[in-house]
Amino acid sequence: MPDQVSDHFSGATQPVALSTIDGQFKVSAGIGHGRLRKKVANITLDLLPVFTTNDVARIMQFKSSDRLFELTLVSAGASTVVTVGIGLHESGNNHDGAVIDLDLFASALAVNGTVARSSDMFTESSTLDDFDRGLRLWELAAIGAATYTVDPFLDFDLTLTAGAAVTTADEPLIIEAWYTAGD
């Protein structure tokens, strides 16, 4: 059985035989030499002001060309359940931009003690799968509800959207994102 190679050697997305390596093919520097970055945000969903159904909390900002690899949510283990969607909004002028997809990453996620430490939320909503990791954010948005066919060159906000009102004070969350900066 001949050895097979990945897209780093041939440019083909399907494995090809070692004998068909393209010696002139070069992997895109946008992926092959990108510097992995990490953003960490803390937020406490609280009773004052009330974080209630359909309220949006803007967590962190990205460029539409950034490539997201992992999205982690950590809960402090509060006793009450708060449901949230994790999605994207356009940043707009004052972080007041329009919705792109409310639950691209997580949908009706019950945030309480059941969210384990370092739970990866990238594929929680089933809109995305593991093979979507590393796509540009605008490409991920296009898989969800958006209709982008090219990079819109916009800033996007990662957001939490409440599925129900917070009923207990102090629901602290930590959100971590591993990504590479856009091309």
FISE-888618 format. One line per 8 residues: their letters; for each residue z, x, y of N, C-alpha, C. Coordinates in Angstrom, 3 decimals. Atoms other than C-alpha are relative to their C-alpha. Example, Ala and Ser with C-alpha at 12.3 -4.5 7.8 and 13.67 -1.06 7.14 Angstrom:
2
as) 0.000,0.890,-1.190,7.800,12.300,-4.500,0.000,0.900,1.200 ~ -0.060,-0.820,-1.190,7.140,13.670,-1.060,0.730,-0.770,1.090
end
This chain:
183
mpdqvsdh) 0.000,0.853,-1.176,0.000,0.000,0.000,0.000,0.898,1.237 ~ 0.083,-0.877,-1.180,-1.003,1.576,3.340,1.148,-0.281,0.967 ~ -0.998,0.189,-1.048,1.540,2.141,6.095,-0.598,-0.887,1.083 ~ 0.436,0.852,-1.093,1.378,-0.371,8.938,0.687,0.444,1.283 ~ -0.538,-0.408,-1.289,2.019,0.120,12.646,0.153,-1.207,0.921 ~ -0.258,1.075,-0.963,3.306,-2.010,15.524,-0.960,0.102,1.180 ~ 0.833,0.016,-1.198,1.762,-2.777,18.894,0.174,1.254,0.870 ~ -0.151,-1.243,-0.760,3.045,0.582,20.208,-1.068,1.027,-0.360
fsgatqpv) 1.017,-0.945,0.437,0.272,2.339,18.308,-1.422,-0.538,0.075 ~ 1.352,0.533,0.055,-2.651,-0.061,18.334,-0.312,-1.042,1.061 ~ 0.236,1.068,-0.963,-2.200,-2.754,20.967,-0.089,-1.367,-0.650 ~ 0.078,1.277,0.714,-2.464,-5.451,18.269,1.405,-0.560,-0.168 ~ -1.314,0.603,0.184,0.400,-7.923,18.052,0.321,-0.189,-1.476 ~ -0.207,0.085,1.447,-0.078,-8.218,14.290,-0.008,1.412,-0.567 ~ 0.027,-1.340,0.592,0.675,-5.190,12.060,-1.404,0.356,-0.476 ~ 1.298,-0.485,0.473,-2.407,-3.110,11.337,0.236,1.248,-0.840
alstidgq) -0.123,-1.153,0.881,-3.020,-0.370,8.799,0.070,1.285,0.805 ~ -0.158,-1.291,-0.648,-2.017,3.152,9.756,-1.342,0.674,0.261 ~ 1.317,-0.634,-0.157,-5.638,4.201,9.315,-0.773,-0.527,1.213 ~ 0.715,0.570,-1.147,-6.661,2.007,12.292,0.706,0.267,1.333 ~ -0.686,-0.338,-1.258,-4.436,3.632,14.940,-1.023,0.330,1.076 ~ 0.834,-0.274,-1.163,-6.043,3.703,18.367,0.643,1.144,0.770 ~ -0.559,-1.184,-0.633,-5.378,7.217,19.678,-0.006,-0.050,1.511 ~ 0.082,0.107,-1.457,-6.277,6.180,23.236,0.956,-1.045,0.571
fkvsagig) -0.856,1.094,-0.474,-3.881,3.224,23.401,1.317,0.541,0.532 ~ -1.277,-0.369,-0.596,-0.863,3.636,25.692,0.806,-1.272,0.273 ~ -0.870,1.146,-0.211,2.085,1.238,25.783,0.275,-0.147,1.496 ~ -0.288,0.274,-1.402,2.709,-0.407,29.166,1.315,0.634,0.420 ~ -1.224,-0.618,-0.511,5.242,1.571,31.192,1.006,-1.049,0.455 ~ -0.894,1.063,-0.420,6.665,-1.758,32.338,1.022,-0.344,-1.057 ~ -0.941,0.262,1.073,8.302,-2.153,28.954,0.496,1.313,-0.587 ~ -0.339,-1.227,0.708,8.226,1.301,27.405,0.927,0.930,0.735
hgrlrkkv) -0.833,-0.929,-0.751,9.965,3.146,30.219,0.890,-0.717,1.010 ~ -0.853,0.753,-0.911,11.911,0.391,31.941,1.456,0.408,-0.154 ~ -1.423,-0.330,0.024,15.511,1.119,32.856,0.790,-1.283,-0.209 ~ -0.791,1.182,0.295,17.873,-1.388,31.276,1.123,-0.135,1.027 ~ -1.010,0.270,-1.018,20.124,-2.977,33.891,0.903,-1.126,-0.472 ~ -0.953,1.050,0.360,23.154,-5.205,33.649,0.563,-0.608,1.278 ~ -0.666,0.723,-1.086,24.414,-7.869,36.043,1.141,-0.781,-0.634 ~ -1.154,0.763,0.467,27.845,-9.447,35.631,0.460,-0.897,1.141
anitldll) -0.487,0.939,-1.006,28.990,-12.555,37.483,1.205,-0.751,-0.555 ~ -1.184,0.791,0.338,32.337,-14.340,37.458,-0.018,-1.260,0.834 ~ -0.100,1.250,-0.747,32.779,-17.963,38.414,1.104,-0.831,-0.623 ~ -1.017,0.913,0.485,35.614,-20.420,38.142,-0.408,-1.409,0.399 ~ 0.312,1.406,-0.242,34.596,-24.040,37.795,1.342,-0.695,0.205 ~ -1.318,0.467,-0.403,37.374,-25.978,39.446,-0.051,-1.453,0.463 ~ -0.126,1.364,-0.501,38.642,-29.350,40.604,-0.230,-0.092,1.503 ~ 0.144,0.011,-1.461,38.514,-28.382,44.300,-0.930,1.109,0.442
pvfttndv) 0.623,1.331,0.041,35.769,-28.837,45.169,-0.384,-0.344,-1.428 ~ 0.280,0.460,1.359,35.034,-30.902,42.114,-1.396,0.439,-0.428 ~ 1.285,-0.339,0.623,32.296,-29.454,39.917,-0.305,-1.156,-0.927 ~ 0.214,1.261,0.701,30.850,-32.726,38.698,-1.425,-0.114,-0.518 ~ 1.291,0.219,0.642,27.841,-34.122,36.847,-1.163,0.294,0.935 ~ 1.213,-0.426,-0.698,24.529,-32.579,37.996,0.230,0.988,1.146 ~ -0.228,-1.061,-0.979,26.228,-30.105,40.361,-0.584,1.296,-0.530 ~ 0.632,-1.268,0.363,24.542,-26.698,40.375,0.818,1.152,0.565
arimqfks) -0.650,-1.238,-0.434,26.314,-23.344,40.514,-1.018,1.123,-0.160 ~ 0.957,-1.113,0.036,24.016,-20.438,41.397,0.765,1.269,-0.340 ~ -0.776,-1.086,0.579,25.123,-17.404,39.431,-0.492,1.371,0.429 ~ 0.557,-1.305,-0.358,22.802,-14.438,40.024,-1.489,-0.136,0.261 ~ 1.394,0.067,-0.425,19.380,-13.686,41.472,-0.833,1.072,-0.704 ~ 0.970,-0.900,0.620,16.343,-12.101,39.821,-1.345,-0.169,0.691 ~ 1.400,0.134,-0.409,12.726,-11.442,40.727,-0.740,-0.696,-1.141 ~ 0.751,0.719,1.033,10.187,-13.578,38.870,-0.634,0.944,-1.011
sdrlfelt) 0.609,-0.969,0.914,8.781,-10.388,37.304,1.022,0.780,-0.825 ~ -1.015,-0.660,0.815,12.131,-9.194,35.861,-0.101,-0.482,-1.441 ~ 0.075,0.312,1.430,12.326,-9.100,32.055,1.411,-0.133,-0.548 ~ -1.335,0.284,0.515,15.428,-10.705,30.510,0.033,0.231,-1.507 ~ -0.136,-0.299,1.420,16.624,-9.423,27.130,1.200,-0.684,-0.635 ~ -1.194,0.642,0.549,20.095,-10.881,26.703,0.756,-0.688,1.113 ~ -0.783,0.781,-0.945,22.174,-13.512,28.439,1.270,-0.422,-0.722 ~ -1.264,0.217,0.688,25.851,-13.659,27.510,0.932,-0.829,0.864
lvsagast) -0.993,0.806,-0.701,28.489,-16.223,28.447,1.330,0.184,-0.703 ~ -1.351,-0.144,0.537,32.216,-15.638,27.993,0.871,-1.044,0.677 ~ -0.912,1.013,-0.506,34.747,-18.445,28.360,1.427,0.485,-0.174 ~ -1.403,-0.382,0.099,38.465,-18.017,28.978,0.746,-0.833,-1.036 ~ -0.638,0.811,1.038,39.177,-20.621,26.303,0.820,-1.137,0.552 ~ -0.715,1.133,-0.574,40.225,-23.552,28.442,0.104,-1.127,-1.026 ~ -0.246,1.045,0.996,41.562,-26.565,26.602,-0.949,-1.180,0.130 ~ 0.922,1.120,-0.161,39.121,-29.097,28.070,-1.435,0.476,-0.127
vvtvgigl) 1.411,-0.335,0.179,35.412,-29.197,27.434,-0.757,-0.286,1.289 ~ 0.925,0.166,-1.108,32.972,-28.686,30.265,-1.381,0.260,-0.581 ~ 1.351,-0.237,0.504,29.296,-29.085,29.397,-0.883,0.470,1.148 ~ 0.896,-0.552,-1.009,26.731,-27.046,31.273,-1.364,0.280,-0.620 ~ 1.311,-0.509,0.348,23.053,-26.249,31.164,-0.173,1.320,0.733 ~ 0.276,-1.271,-0.659,21.953,-22.696,31.925,-1.505,0.082,0.184 ~ 1.428,0.022,-0.277,18.590,-22.543,33.642,-0.361,0.819,1.224 ~ 0.529,-0.725,-1.150,16.575,-21.356,36.620,-0.343,-0.953,1.142
hesgnnhd) 0.445,0.645,-1.234,16.037,-22.493,40.209,-0.720,1.053,0.831 ~ 0.542,-0.913,-0.997,13.854,-20.943,42.877,1.132,0.330,0.963 ~ -1.075,-0.378,-0.925,16.088,-19.010,45.265,-0.116,-0.727,1.331 ~ 0.171,0.647,-1.297,14.583,-20.550,48.389,0.498,0.885,1.125 ~ -0.429,-0.774,-1.165,15.631,-19.452,51.875,1.493,0.327,-0.026 ~ -1.458,-0.171,0.038,19.405,-19.898,51.399,0.560,-0.375,-1.363 ~ -0.380,0.386,1.359,19.660,-20.257,47.633,0.098,-1.525,-0.105 ~ 0.089,1.458,0.018,18.647,-23.873,48.055,-1.340,-0.456,-0.566
gavidldl) 1.332,0.284,0.510,15.330,-23.734,46.204,-0.015,-1.041,-1.108 ~ 0.221,1.072,0.968,13.901,-26.289,43.815,0.295,0.451,-1.426 ~ -0.251,-0.262,1.413,14.737,-26.566,40.144,-1.279,0.467,-0.685 ~ 1.102,-0.421,0.870,12.485,-24.710,37.713,0.207,-0.611,-1.373 ~ -0.372,0.578,1.297,14.230,-25.669,34.450,1.514,0.029,-0.091 ~ -1.462,0.096,-0.004,17.838,-26.903,34.277,0.656,0.611,-1.229 ~ -0.636,-0.443,1.240,18.443,-25.891,30.668,-0.921,0.890,-0.834 ~ 0.916,-0.907,0.695,15.928,-23.181,29.804,0.730,0.825,-1.053
fasalavn) -0.734,-0.881,0.907,18.595,-21.000,28.162,1.040,-0.742,-0.836 ~ -1.025,0.753,0.727,21.383,-23.418,27.200,-0.036,-1.444,0.470 ~ 0.082,1.423,-0.300,21.472,-27.197,27.032,1.266,-0.702,-0.487 ~ -1.224,0.738,0.326,24.641,-29.351,27.126,0.972,0.871,-0.791 ~ -0.876,-0.967,0.658,26.671,-26.303,26.146,1.450,-0.362,0.281 ~ -1.425,0.296,-0.145,30.333,-27.147,25.527,0.734,1.310,0.257 ~ -0.674,-1.237,-0.395,32.207,-24.435,27.405,1.501,-0.230,-0.073 ~ -1.461,-0.009,0.140,35.774,-24.128,26.176,0.331,1.111,-0.976
gtvarssd) -0.402,-1.045,0.922,37.574,-22.074,23.572,-0.976,0.224,-1.144 ~ 0.953,-0.167,1.097,34.680,-22.581,21.139,-1.100,0.995,0.327 ~ 0.993,-1.016,-0.353,32.402,-20.233,23.092,0.628,1.353,-0.273 ~ -0.570,-1.284,0.402,33.065,-16.925,21.423,-0.292,1.073,1.038 ~ 0.223,-1.134,-0.891,33.388,-13.707,23.358,-1.369,0.584,-0.292 ~ 1.328,-0.589,0.098,29.939,-12.257,24.003,-0.978,-0.868,-0.788 ~ 0.958,0.910,0.633,28.009,-15.328,22.842,-1.323,0.088,0.742 ~ 1.314,-0.118,-0.622,24.300,-14.758,23.496,-0.580,-1.391,0.215
mftesstl) 0.501,1.321,-0.366,22.869,-17.773,25.327,-1.521,-0.043,0.133 ~ 1.446,-0.058,-0.235,19.221,-16.654,25.464,-0.740,-1.101,-0.756 ~ 0.733,0.967,0.825,18.117,-18.996,22.662,0.815,-1.250,-0.321 ~ -0.870,1.123,0.336,20.912,-21.595,22.689,-0.705,-1.347,0.101 ~ 0.630,1.311,-0.211,18.703,-24.437,23.978,-1.166,-0.270,-0.940 ~ 1.141,0.099,0.920,15.961,-23.829,21.366,-1.347,-0.062,0.711 ~ 1.271,-0.077,-0.724,13.316,-23.738,24.125,-0.629,1.362,-0.226 ~ 0.451,-1.378,0.194,13.081,-19.971,23.707,0.436,0.476,-1.381
ddfdrglr) -0.450,-0.623,1.243,13.268,-17.878,20.566,0.108,1.506,0.218 ~ -0.229,-1.434,-0.149,14.056,-14.229,19.928,-1.263,0.774,0.358 ~ 1.241,-0.689,-0.331,10.382,-13.279,20.252,-0.367,-0.135,1.477 ~ 0.222,0.142,-1.443,10.518,-14.383,23.911,0.810,1.010,0.811 ~ -0.798,-1.017,-0.706,13.024,-11.645,24.791,-0.935,1.052,0.581 ~ 0.814,-1.021,-0.646,11.519,-9.208,27.259,-1.199,-0.535,0.753 ~ 1.058,0.575,-0.828,8.988,-11.616,28.739,0.492,-0.060,1.443 ~ -0.377,0.140,-1.409,8.919,-11.830,32.526,0.612,-1.387,0.208
lwelaaig) -0.659,1.284,-0.231,11.086,-14.624,33.942,-0.988,-1.121,0.274 ~ 0.977,1.062,-0.259,8.051,-16.526,35.204,-0.668,-0.433,-1.301 ~ 0.573,0.367,1.302,6.645,-16.400,31.647,0.983,-0.845,-0.809 ~ -1.014,0.825,0.668,9.930,-17.734,30.255,0.032,-1.394,0.614 ~ 0.015,1.291,-0.687,9.868,-20.473,32.890,-1.205,-0.835,-0.422 ~ 1.211,0.713,0.423,6.317,-21.368,31.834,0.156,-0.579,-1.402 ~ -0.277,0.551,1.331,7.544,-21.857,28.252,0.851,-1.253,0.138 ~ -0.852,1.156,-0.256,10.132,-24.274,29.648,-0.760,-1.073,0.753
aatytvdp) 0.568,1.133,-0.737,9.332,-26.899,32.263,-1.011,0.391,1.067 ~ 0.877,-0.399,-1.106,7.408,-24.844,34.837,-1.452,0.149,-0.462 ~ 1.429,-0.086,0.328,3.622,-24.568,35.000,-0.635,1.255,0.574 ~ 0.541,-1.250,-0.529,3.194,-20.966,36.128,-1.047,0.564,-0.954 ~ 1.015,-0.699,0.791,0.022,-19.239,34.946,-0.119,1.454,0.440 ~ -0.068,-1.375,-0.512,0.545,-16.096,37.051,1.370,0.163,0.670 ~ -1.270,-0.277,-0.663,3.532,-14.419,38.640,-0.025,-0.586,1.406 ~ -0.026,0.588,-1.343,4.494,-16.469,41.738,0.625,0.935,1.055
fldfdltl) -0.646,-0.955,-0.906,6.265,-13.416,43.267,1.110,-0.665,0.816 ~ -1.138,0.681,-0.610,9.405,-15.448,43.985,1.299,0.593,-0.536 ~ -1.321,-0.304,0.532,13.107,-14.860,43.597,0.512,-1.247,-0.711 ~ -0.568,1.087,0.789,14.818,-16.980,40.942,1.510,0.156,-0.054 ~ -1.444,-0.003,0.209,18.492,-17.935,40.645,0.291,-0.502,-1.402 ~ -0.534,0.490,1.257,20.159,-18.200,37.264,1.089,-1.000,0.365 ~ -0.902,1.073,-0.424,22.137,-21.449,37.446,0.730,-0.640,-1.173 ~ -0.730,0.886,0.910,24.752,-23.541,35.682,-0.094,-1.393,0.597
tagaavtt) 0.044,1.386,-0.460,24.254,-27.301,35.924,0.995,-0.795,-0.834 ~ -1.054,0.738,0.685,27.205,-29.539,35.086,-0.560,-1.214,-0.729 ~ 0.345,1.198,0.759,26.704,-32.098,32.346,1.061,-1.070,0.152 ~ -1.113,0.911,-0.238,30.083,-33.676,33.149,0.956,0.683,0.965 ~ -0.933,-0.542,-0.983,32.829,-33.245,35.709,1.063,0.864,-0.664 ~ -1.137,-0.803,0.440,35.462,-30.550,35.315,1.248,-0.868,0.127 ~ -1.208,0.839,-0.034,38.736,-32.269,34.430,1.282,0.811,0.066 ~ -1.171,-0.874,-0.079,41.109,-29.290,34.416,-0.309,1.127,0.961
adepliie) 0.205,-1.083,-0.954,41.545,-26.728,37.165,-0.233,1.321,-0.717 ~ 0.202,-1.373,0.455,40.374,-23.170,36.663,-0.684,0.107,-1.358 ~ 0.821,-0.234,1.190,37.572,-22.956,34.120,-0.770,1.289,0.245 ~ 0.686,-1.263,-0.307,36.734,-19.227,34.469,-1.055,0.353,-1.049 ~ 1.100,-0.419,0.862,33.450,-17.967,33.041,-0.498,1.364,0.461 ~ 0.679,-1.247,-0.317,31.751,-14.583,32.892,-1.404,-0.106,-0.571 ~ 1.396,0.021,0.434,27.954,-14.388,32.687,-0.548,1.416,0.162 ~ 0.577,-1.345,-0.017,26.251,-11.099,31.778,-1.488,-0.105,-0.326
awytagd) 1.440,-0.021,0.249,22.512,-10.440,31.916,-0.460,1.440,-0.162 ~ 0.636,-1.300,0.231,20.699,-7.422,30.441,-1.489,-0.194,0.246 ~ 1.383,0.196,-0.402,17.247,-7.000,31.985,-0.600,1.306,0.468 ~ 0.678,-1.106,-0.681,14.663,-4.572,33.284,-0.647,-0.576,1.254 ~ 0.590,0.446,-1.257,13.382,-4.788,36.835,-1.495,-0.199,-0.186 ~ 1.419,0.343,0.115,9.904,-6.257,37.305,-0.941,1.177,0.210 ~ 1.035,-1.045,-0.054,6.715,-4.230,37.091,-0.400,0.312,1.421
end
